[in-house]
Structure formats: structure tokens, C-alpha cells
């Protein structure tokens, strides 16, 4: 049985960074699902502001997020620590409720 060389193995299992379009769409979906879980109507302008804020934080931490892309619990923890407070004040909701709704929507 031939063992694959390390070069091929790491090449095969390394992830490419997602495009900005993919990141933006993912952020939009996650925030939309979170608002649905909260049973809260968010005005389109506040949703857009939250999406921009979330997008900026994701782009700034992209290597970490890509590295842990298969660990939704860890990413949910990251979101709660880095993003949740800003969006909670923007949407006028409790931070704990928002964090819980995000975890349900995101799967972490």
C-alpha cells in the first residue's frame, strides 16, 4: 500500500479562503436566520448595518475562521465574544437572547 506524500496530503486537505461574495452572503443568511429565531422584525437599514459590521469582523479574523470552519461551537463562541454585543445594541435586544438565537440558527 502506497502512502501519499505529505505534499499531496496537505495540498488536498488545505482550504482556500472564501471570496468576499461568499462571506457576505453567509453573514447575511446567518443574521437573517438569527432575527427569525428572535421573532424580531429588523428594519432593512439596521440589518444592513449589522451585516457590514459582521462582515468587517469576519474579514479581520478570516484565518482563524477558516482554520476552525468545521467547529461550529467554537465559531459561535467567537461570535458571542466579538460580534454579539455590537449587534445587540444596534437591534436593541438582550445580548444573551441574541447569542442564544445565533447559536440555534448557526448550529453551534
C-alpha positions as CSV (number, residue, x, y, z in Angstrom):
1,X,0.0,0.0,0.0
2,X,1.5,3.3,-1.1
3,X,1.4,6.1,1.5
4,X,0.7,9.5,-0.1
5,X,3.5,12.1,0.2
6,X,3.0,14.8,2.7
7,X,2.9,17.4,0.0
8,X,-0.1,15.9,-1.8
9,X,-1.9,15.3,1.5
10,X,-1.6,18.9,2.7
11,X,-2.4,20.2,-0.8
12,X,-5.6,18.1,-0.9
13,X,-6.8,19.0,2.6
14,X,-5.9,22.7,2.7
15,X,-8.8,25.1,2.3
16,X,-8.9,28.1,0.0
17,X,-10.0,31.3,1.5
18,X,-13.6,32.1,0.6
19,X,-14.4,35.0,-1.7
20,X,-15.8,38.3,-0.3
21,X,-19.1,37.5,-2.0
22,X,-19.4,34.1,-0.3
23,X,-18.6,35.7,3.1
24,X,-21.1,38.5,2.6
25,X,-23.8,36.0,1.6
26,X,-23.1,33.8,4.6
27,X,-23.2,36.7,7.0
28,X,-26.5,37.9,5.5
29,X,-28.0,34.4,5.9
30,X,-26.8,33.9,9.5
31,X,-28.1,37.3,10.6
32,X,-31.5,36.7,8.8
33,X,-31.9,33.3,10.5
34,X,-30.9,34.8,13.8
35,X,-33.6,37.6,13.5
36,X,-36.1,34.9,12.6
37,X,-35.2,32.9,15.8
38,X,-35.7,36.0,17.8
39,X,-39.1,36.5,16.2
40,X,-38.0,40.1,15.7
41,X,-38.5,42.4,12.7
42,X,-35.3,44.2,12.0
43,X,-35.6,47.3,9.6
44,X,-33.6,46.7,6.4
45,X,-31.2,49.6,7.2
46,X,-30.3,48.1,10.6
47,X,-29.9,44.6,9.1
48,X,-27.5,46.1,6.5
49,X,-25.6,47.9,9.3
50,X,-25.3,44.7,11.2
51,X,-24.2,42.8,8.1
52,X,-21.4,45.3,7.4
53,X,-20.2,45.2,11.0
54,X,-20.3,41.4,11.0
55,X,-18.6,41.2,7.6
56,X,-15.7,43.5,8.8
57,X,-15.1,41.4,11.9
58,X,-15.1,38.2,9.8
59,X,-12.7,39.6,7.3
60,X,-10.4,40.8,10.1
61,X,-10.4,37.3,11.6
62,X,-10.6,35.3,8.4
63,X,-7.6,33.0,9.0
64,X,-9.0,31.9,12.4
65,X,-12.5,31.4,11.0
66,X,-11.2,29.3,8.0
67,X,-9.0,27.3,10.3
68,X,-11.9,26.4,12.6
69,X,-14.6,26.2,9.9
70,X,-15.6,22.7,10.9
71,X,-16.1,23.6,14.6
72,X,-19.4,25.5,14.8
73,X,-19.4,25.6,18.6
74,X,-16.0,27.4,18.6
75,X,-17.2,29.8,15.9
76,X,-20.4,30.5,17.9
77,X,-18.2,31.3,20.9
78,X,-16.1,33.6,18.8
79,X,-19.3,35.3,17.5
80,X,-20.6,35.8,21.1
81,X,-17.4,37.3,22.2
82,X,-16.6,39.6,19.2
83,X,-19.8,40.4,17.4
84,X,-22.8,39.9,19.6
85,X,-22.5,43.0,21.8
86,X,-22.4,45.4,18.9
87,X,-25.4,43.9,17.1
88,X,-27.4,43.6,20.3
89,X,-27.1,47.4,20.8
90,X,-27.8,48.0,17.2
91,X,-31.0,45.9,17.3
92,X,-32.0,46.8,20.9
93,X,-32.1,43.2,22.2
94,X,-30.6,41.4,25.1
95,X,-27.1,40.1,24.4
96,X,-27.9,36.7,25.9
97,X,-31.1,36.3,23.8
98,X,-29.2,37.3,20.6
99,X,-26.3,34.9,21.4
100,X,-28.8,32.0,22.0
101,X,-30.7,32.8,18.8
102,X,-27.4,32.9,16.8
103,X,-26.3,29.5,18.2
104,X,-29.7,28.0,17.2
105,X,-29.5,29.5,13.7
106,X,-25.8,28.7,13.2
107,X,-25.8,25.2,14.7
108,X,-23.3,25.7,17.4
